[in-house]
Amino acid sequence: MVSPPHEAMHRIFQHDPGLFSRVSRFLGVDIPAPVKATALPTDLTEANPVERRVDTLLRLETAYQGPYLLAVEAQGKKHPDKPASWAYYTAYLWTKYRLPTALLVVCQDHATARWTQQPVSCGPPQLPTLTVQPLVAGPHNMPVITDPDEARSDLVLASLAAITHAAEPDVDAILKALSTALRDAPEDIAKPLVEFTAQGLAKRPAKNLWRKLVAVDLSFYKSYLAEEVRAEVRAEVREEVRTEARAESRAEDILLILEQRGLDIAEDVRSRVTHCTDPELLRRWLARAVTVPKAEEVFEDA
């Protein structure tokens, strides 16, 4: 099943085809910015029943060079069959469209990026015949954009930076810069980038930070993510109120039982009971309050 990060890593290039030109600078090549881009069918299946489908396929045209094809693949982990698939994609596209074909693989972890960058030949060592060595974008070469002004200058690149660094320590700073930069962006620009970023983070810990940033910094527009976060925040507040109410009730019960049993309750005991906010701990104290000979002994198992 296709995962949200997989979709985000390649669909962001459909959203902004010019992103490849800007990303290429970090990959050691200089690709001119396209003046025209066309999304092409991604199904590369022939009459053969085996399905072959590239993630994203774009036809890009530049002002100084002829048109070329860009195939974008999102790769979440090492897979021994992928190099053969990529060789098929590039050869098939070159044959079908008679255009130079570039292959970009987007990764989210260093190990997969290193594996993807290794050239793989289809022939024996002395006869390599066809070698596949895609361009690779990942946490090892994508920029760490932590300045809101830098993020504001290229919002799509900043979103890709967050996606490719989703598992890196720097991702929190990238997300904060991106959310700050998006405050000034029109809703039609901000909304898809919010969703791409959320997809790319998937179930990683940084997703929770992004949801909170969206709820606070980007509350001026509606999206399923923002509404979902606000609903969760409201639910969390209600649960906190209920927890506090249970804690207060149990604290009152503990003191009442001790008083009804005629035990002396020192001020430090009373203060410790009333200031406790852990309902489970208070429940244990409540059970002990029924039998302890001294009020202080309700804490002995704490």
N, C-alpha and C positions, 0 to 999 in steps of 0.2 A: 504494500500500500504506500502511495506517495505521501511523504510527510510534509508538514508546513514549511520547515526550513528548506527542504528540497525545492519546493515551489518558489519560495522567496528568492533563493540564490540565482535562479535563472529568469524568472518573470520580471525582475527589476530591470533587466536589459530590454525586455519588450516595452516596458513602461517608458524607458528613456534610452533609445538605441545609441545615442551619442555618448552614453556612459562608457562604452568600450574604448573609445578614443582616449578618454580621460584616465581610465584604469590602465591603459597600455603603458603610460609613463612609469608606473610603478612596477611594470613587468619587464623593463629593460628594452622596450621597443617604442617607436613613435608612430602611431597610427593617426593619419589625418582625421579630423572631425567630419562626419558624413554630412552631406547637404541634402540627402534623401535617404529614407529607410523604408523598407517594405517587409512586413512579416510574411513568411512563407509557410506552407504546410509542413508540419513536423513529422508526419508519417512517411517513413522511408521504406515501407513494406513493398516487396515486389509480388509477383504471382505466387512465389513461395509462401506457404502459410505461416512462416516464422515472422512475427511482428518485430519491426525495428523502428524505434521512434526516438528522435532526438528531442531534448527538452525544449530548447528555443532555437529557432532558425530565422535569421534576418538577412536581407539583401541590402547592403550598404553601398552608397555612392559618395564619392568625395569630389572635391573641386579639382584636385590635381592628379588623381589616379582614377583608373577605371573601377567599375563596381566589383564587389567581392561578397562572398557569403561568410556569415559568422554563425557558427554552431556553438551554443552555450550549453554546457552540461553541469548539473549540480551533483557533486559526489560526496556522500556522507561518510563513506568508509572504503577501505581497500576491497577491490573485487577483481579476481584474476581474469574474469571474462571481459572486463571493460576495455582494455587496450585493443582487443580484436574488434569490439563493437565500434570503437572510435575510428579505427582504420577503415572499417566498412562505411561509416558515415561519410568521412572525408572523400573517400574514393568514389562512392556513389554520387555524392553531391557534385563533385568535380565532373563526373561523367554526364550527369543529367543536365546540369545548368551551364557547363563549360565555363565556369568562373572559378578564380582562385578561392580556396576555402580555408578559413581560419577556424581553429578549435580552441575554445576557452573553457577551462574547467574551474569551477568555483568550489572551494572547500572551507570547512570550519575548524579544522584541526591540523596541527603541524605534521603528524605522521601520515595522514592521507595526502597532504600536499607534497611531501617528499616522495612518496610512492608514485604519485601521479606525474611528477616531473621527470621521472626516469624514462629515457627513450626505450621503446620496445620495437624490435624488428620482427617481421613475420618470416623471414628466411633464416637459414643457418648462419652461424657467425661470419663465415667467409663470403656469404651472399645475402646481405641484409635486405635487399630488394625494396621493401617498403618499411620505413621507420615512422613510428608515431611518437611525437613529443609535443603535447599540447602546451599552450600558455596556461599557467595556473595562477589563480588569484586566491589568496587565503590569508590567514593571520600572519604569515611570515613576510608578506610584502605589501599588504593593504595598509594605508595610512591610519595612524591612531589620531583621530580628530577630536580633540578635547576643548578646542576654543570655539565658542559659539559663532564668532565672526567667520572663522574658517568653515564651519559647518554651514553657515548661512550662504556662503559663496557657492556651495555645491551641495544642495540638500540630498540629492540622490546618492552621490558618492559617500556622504556621511552616513546615510542609511545602510549602504553596502558595507561600510567600515564596521558598523555595529553588528551586522549579520555575520561577517567573517570573523569578528572577534568575540562572538557570542560566549565562548568558553574561556576567554582571557580575562585577567584581572583588570585590564583597562576598559572593559566594556561599560562599566558603570559611568565612568567619566565621559565616554563617547555618548551614551544615552542622555546624560544631563545636558551636554552641549547641543545635541540634536533637538531635544525638546525645547530648549531655550530658543534655538534658531527658528523652529517651526511656529513659534508664537506670532511671528511677523508674516508668515506665509498665508496666502489665501486658502480657504478651506479646500478647494478643488486640488490644490497642490499638496497640502499637508495631509489630507485624509488618506490617500493611497500609500504615502510613505509611512504613516503610522501603522497601517495594516501590514505592509511588507516587513517592517521592523518587528512587529509582533509575531508574524509568521516565522521569521528567521530565528527568533529567540526560542520559540516553541516552549518546551518544558524546562528550560534552563533557569537557574536562580535569577538571572538578570531580567527574566520576563516579569517578575513581580515588581521590580523597580520601574520598568517601562510602563506597566499598567498604572502605577501610582503617579508617575510623571504625566501621563496622558490625562489622568483624572484631574490633576491640579493645574498643570501648565497649559493644557489644551482644552480646557472646559468650554471654550467659546463655540465649539462645534460638536455635533452629535456623530457618533459612530458606534458600531456594536461594541467595540473595545471600551470606549469611554463610558458608555452606559453600563456595561458589565462591571467595570471597576467601581463605578459609583454605587451600584446595587450591592456589590460585595462590601464596600466601605460602610454603607448603611447597616448591612447585616452584622458586620463586625462590631459596630457601635452598639447595636441592640443587644448583642450577645455579651458585650462588656458590661452593659447596664444590668442585665440579668445576673451575671456573675457577681457583680458588686452587691446586688440586692440579696443574693443567697448568702454571701459572706457576712453581710450585716446581720441577717436573720440568725445565722448560726452563732455568731459572736454573742448576740443578745441571749440566745438559748443557753449557751455555756455559762454566762454570768448569772443568769436566772437560776440554773440548777445549783450552782455553787452557793448562791445566796440562800436558796430554799433549804439546802442541807446544813445551813448554819456555819459554813466555813468562812474564815477570814480571807478577804481578797485584797492583797496588797496592791498598791497603785501601779507597780510595774507589771503585775500579772494582768490587771484590768487593761492597761495600755497595750500590752502585747496582744491580747485577745482582740481588742477593738481595732487595732491597726493591721491585723492579718487579712490578706485579700485572697488567700488560697482556700477555696471551698473544701477541697479534699483534706487538707491539714486541719481545718476547723472541724470537719466531720469526725476525725480521729480524736481531737480534743473533746468534742462533745460526748463521745462514747466513754472516754476516761472520766469525764466530770461526774458521771453517775456513781463511780466507785472509789475514786482517790480519797485518801484520808486528809490530804492537804491540797489547797488550791494550786500551789506551785507544781504539784506532781502531774498535772494535766499535760505538761510539756515534756515529760521524761522520755517519750518515744520519738520526739521531734528530731 
